[in-house]
Amino acid sequence: MRNITVLNVPVLPDAFEGLSDETAGTYDETGEIQFVRLTLEVSKSAVYRIMDEYCVESIEDTEDGTKIITLSLPEIYWLTYYLINFGTELEVLAPQKIRNNIAEEIRRINELYENKI
């Protein structure tokens, strides 16, 4: 996505009444969704996925052909799972909190499967 226009139309938690608690903790005291600024190293073959789905703030080329991408995403329950679905095509460089969340989820996945192979 490019040339995005922010409309400043708030999406308040009341709009999700009746849904599960998956959005709990994602809103600040004003009712706004909290965003996290991510720095990602993404393979050439996967960079299009991020650019098709989100407004990328910056892209830098690296010597090995990967791209360093900076963008802000909502810090909600699915963020970890979204990033994990890229597998080895993406590494979160920052922030450390998100890196830790991904590492912890991968640890749990490994425990689930390690004695079943």
N, C-alpha and C positions, 0 to 999 in steps of 0.2 A: 504494500500500500504506500502510496505517496500523496503528498499534498492533502493531508487530512485536515479537516476543519473541526475544531473542538467547539461544540455547541453550548457547553456549560449548563446542560440540562441534567440536574441531579437524578440519580437512580437511588432511591431510598430503600432501606431494608423492608419497609411496609409493602413494597411491590412484590416481595417474595414470601408474603405471609402464607402459611400452609405448606411451604417446602421444608425439607429437612434442615438440620442445623449445619449443613456443609458451609454456609456462608458466615457462621459465627466467628467473630473476631476479625472480620475483614473490613469493617467500617470504623472510621475514627469517630470522635465525639460529635462531629458535625453531620454524620450520616454519609460521608463521602467514602468511597472505596479507597483503600490504601494501595499504593503502587510501590514496587521495588525496582530500582534501576539495576539492570543486569549487564554484565560484560561476558560475552560468550565467544568461545572459539568454535567455529563451525566449518565442517568440511565443504569443499566446493559443491559436492553433490547434494547437500542438504540446505544450503543457504537460501535457495529459492523458497523453501517451505516457510521460513521465518519471514522473508520479505513479502510473501503472498498474504500472510495472515496478520502481520503487525506493522506498525509504523516504526521503522528503524531510525535511530538517532544518528548513528555513524557506522561506517564500514571501513575497515582497514585491511589491506592485503598483507599476508605474511610471506616469508621466503619459501615456505613449504607448500604454498597454495591454499592454505586455509584462510578464513576470514575472521577478523575480530569484529564483533557486532556489539553495539551498545543500544539498548532499548529499555523501556519501562513497561512492566506488565503488572496486572493486578496481583497482589499477594493474597491469593485465595487458595482454597484446599486443593484444586487441581493443578496448580503450578508445578509442583514436584513431579507429578505423573506426566504432565505434558513434556517436560524437559527430559525425563527418563525415556520417553518413547523414541527419542532420537538415537538412543544407544550410544555407540562409540563415535557417531557423527557429530557430537556436540559435547563440549566441556564448559561448565560454568566456571569462569575465572573469578567472578565477584558477584555478589557479596558472599562472604564465608558462611553466613547463616543458611543460604540456599544450598551451597555446596554440602554443608553438614546434613541438611534435610535429605538431599539426594543420596548421600553415602549411607545414611541410616535406613532409608527405604530399600536400597540395594542389599544391605546387610540382612534385612528381614526377608527379602525375596530369596536370597541365598539360603537362609535357614529353612525356608519352606521347601526348597528343592534339593538341598545338599544330600540328604539320605535317601532320595527317591530316584537317583539316576542309576 
